Amino acid sequence: MLLLCAIFSLSIVSYPVKAIDTNLVAKNDNASDIDLGISNLDYNKYEVLASNGDRVESFVPKEGLFSNDKFIVVERNKKSITTSPVDISIIDSVTDRTYPGALQLVNGDFVDNKPNLLTAKRKPLNISIDLPGMGKEKITTVNNPTYGNVSGAIDDLVSLW
């Protein structure tokens, strides 16, 4: 037994324990915290984006105007997230704050077209475009997915076509 203890203690001395990289542990903790936080969200999707909108006393559904030798018809339609969620989009006025694939907080600012990004270090993003004749060149990886990098990668893919 004494010999066994001596051999075991020699093996401990000759093979020291490797130090734990605390930065790696912190990164993994943050990633799991984010995953856990997102998976535990509990909300009514119809109330999150609810907005009273602008009150209009006299509603003109269509109007036409003549400008630069063209007749332009402006049509107004009331939209609801329950009936047509595909009609809700973020317009170009916020392209400096968001990009394809960005995670956004859905709150009052989102409804007011001022989205807030969930800021976290992102893993590389694979983008593919399925256009006729693209072959293997239709996929690219964006290592640092920001608005400029993602938009640039999309432009590069389209230019190969």
C-alpha positions as CSV (number, residue, x, y, z in Angstrom):
1,M,0.0,0.0,0.0
2,L,2.9,2.3,0.8
3,L,4.5,1.6,-2.5
4,L,1.2,2.3,-4.3
5,C,0.9,5.7,-2.6
6,A,4.5,6.6,-3.5
7,I,3.9,5.7,-7.2
8,F,0.6,7.7,-7.2
9,S,2.3,10.7,-5.6
10,L,5.2,10.6,-8.1
11,S,2.7,10.6,-11.0
12,I,1.0,13.7,-9.5
13,V,4.3,15.5,-9.1
14,S,5.5,14.6,-12.6
15,Y,2.3,15.6,-14.3
16,P,1.1,18.9,-12.9
17,V,-2.4,20.1,-13.5
18,K,-2.8,22.5,-16.4
19,A,-4.1,25.9,-15.4
20,I,-7.6,26.7,-16.4
21,D,-8.0,29.6,-18.8
22,T,-10.5,31.8,-17.0
23,N,-11.2,33.8,-20.2
24,L,-12.4,30.7,-21.9
25,V,-14.6,29.8,-18.9
26,A,-16.1,33.3,-18.9
27,K,-16.8,33.1,-22.6
28,N,-18.6,29.8,-22.2
29,D,-20.6,31.1,-19.2
30,N,-21.7,34.1,-21.2
31,A,-22.8,32.0,-24.1
32,S,-24.7,29.6,-22.0
33,D,-26.3,32.6,-20.1
34,I,-27.4,34.1,-23.4
35,D,-28.8,30.7,-24.6
36,L,-30.6,30.2,-21.3
37,G,-32.0,33.7,-21.3
38,I,-33.4,33.4,-24.8
39,S,-34.8,30.0,-24.2
40,N,-36.6,31.1,-21.0
41,L,-38.3,34.1,-22.6
42,D,-42.0,34.1,-22.0
43,Y,-44.2,36.6,-23.7
44,N,-47.3,37.1,-25.8
45,K,-46.0,37.7,-29.4
46,Y,-49.1,39.7,-30.2
47,E,-48.6,42.1,-27.3
48,V,-44.8,42.7,-27.7
49,L,-45.2,44.5,-31.0
50,A,-48.5,46.2,-30.1
51,S,-48.6,49.8,-31.0
52,N,-51.6,52.2,-30.9
53,G,-50.2,53.9,-34.1
54,D,-51.2,57.3,-35.3
55,R,-54.8,58.4,-34.9
56,V,-56.3,59.5,-38.2
57,E,-59.5,61.5,-38.1
58,S,-60.2,61.6,-41.8
59,F,-58.8,58.6,-43.6
60,V,-58.2,58.9,-47.4
61,P,-57.5,55.3,-48.6
62,K,-56.2,56.4,-52.0
63,E,-55.0,59.6,-53.5
64,G,-53.3,60.5,-56.7
65,L,-50.9,63.2,-57.7
66,F,-49.2,64.2,-60.9
67,S,-45.5,64.8,-60.7
68,N,-42.7,65.0,-63.3
69,D,-45.0,63.7,-66.1
70,K,-46.0,60.7,-64.0
71,F,-49.3,60.0,-62.2
72,I,-48.6,58.5,-58.7
73,V,-51.2,56.7,-56.7
74,V,-50.7,56.4,-52.9
75,E,-52.7,53.7,-51.3
76,R,-53.0,53.3,-47.5
77,N,-53.8,50.0,-45.9
78,K,-54.2,49.1,-42.2
79,K,-51.9,46.2,-41.3
80,S,-52.0,43.9,-38.3
81,I,-49.2,41.5,-37.1
82,T,-51.9,38.8,-36.6
83,T,-53.0,38.9,-40.2
84,S,-49.9,39.8,-42.2
85,P,-46.6,39.6,-40.3
86,V,-44.7,39.5,-43.6
87,D,-45.6,43.2,-44.1
88,I,-43.6,44.3,-41.1
89,S,-40.0,45.1,-42.0
90,I,-37.1,47.3,-41.1
91,I,-36.5,50.0,-43.7
92,D,-33.2,51.4,-44.9
93,S,-33.1,54.2,-42.5
94,V,-31.7,51.9,-39.9
95,T,-29.1,50.0,-42.0
96,D,-26.3,51.6,-39.9
97,R,-27.7,49.8,-36.9
98,T,-28.8,46.4,-38.2
99,Y,-27.8,43.8,-40.8
100,P,-29.1,40.4,-42.2
101,G,-28.9,37.9,-39.4
102,A,-28.6,40.4,-36.6
103,L,-30.3,39.6,-33.3
104,Q,-32.6,42.5,-32.3
105,L,-34.5,43.3,-29.1
106,V,-38.2,43.3,-29.8
107,N,-39.5,46.2,-27.7
108,G,-41.0,49.7,-28.1
109,D,-37.9,51.0,-30.0
110,F,-38.4,48.1,-32.5
111,V,-42.0,49.2,-33.1
112,D,-40.8,52.8,-33.6
113,N,-38.3,51.6,-36.2
114,K,-35.3,52.2,-34.0
115,P,-34.1,48.6,-33.3
116,N,-31.6,47.8,-30.6
117,L,-29.1,45.0,-31.5
118,L,-28.2,42.3,-29.0
119,T,-24.5,42.9,-28.8
120,A,-22.3,39.9,-28.3
121,K,-19.3,38.5,-30.1
122,R,-20.7,36.5,-33.0
123,K,-19.4,33.3,-34.5
124,P,-18.7,33.2,-38.2
125,L,-21.8,33.4,-40.4
126,N,-22.3,31.3,-43.6
127,I,-24.2,33.0,-46.4
128,S,-25.4,31.1,-49.5
129,I,-27.2,32.4,-52.5
130,D,-29.0,29.9,-54.8
131,L,-28.7,31.4,-58.3
132,P,-28.6,29.4,-61.5
133,G,-25.1,28.4,-62.5
134,M,-23.4,29.5,-59.3
135,G,-21.9,26.0,-58.5
136,K,-19.7,25.9,-55.4
137,E,-19.1,29.6,-55.4
138,K,-22.5,30.3,-53.9
139,I,-21.4,30.0,-50.3
140,T,-19.2,32.4,-48.3
141,T,-18.2,32.7,-44.7
142,V,-18.2,36.1,-42.9
143,N,-15.8,35.8,-40.0
144,N,-16.9,39.0,-38.3
145,P,-20.6,39.5,-39.1
146,T,-21.3,43.2,-39.0
147,Y,-23.6,45.2,-41.3
148,G,-20.7,46.2,-43.6
149,N,-19.2,42.7,-43.7
150,V,-22.4,40.9,-44.3
151,S,-23.6,43.3,-47.0
152,G,-20.1,43.2,-48.7
153,A,-20.3,39.3,-48.7
154,I,-23.7,39.4,-50.3
155,D,-22.5,41.9,-52.9
156,D,-19.5,39.7,-53.6
157,L,-21.6,36.6,-54.1
158,V,-24.0,38.4,-56.4
159,S,-21.1,39.8,-58.5
160,L,-19.8,36.3,-59.1
161,W,-23.1,35.4,-60.8
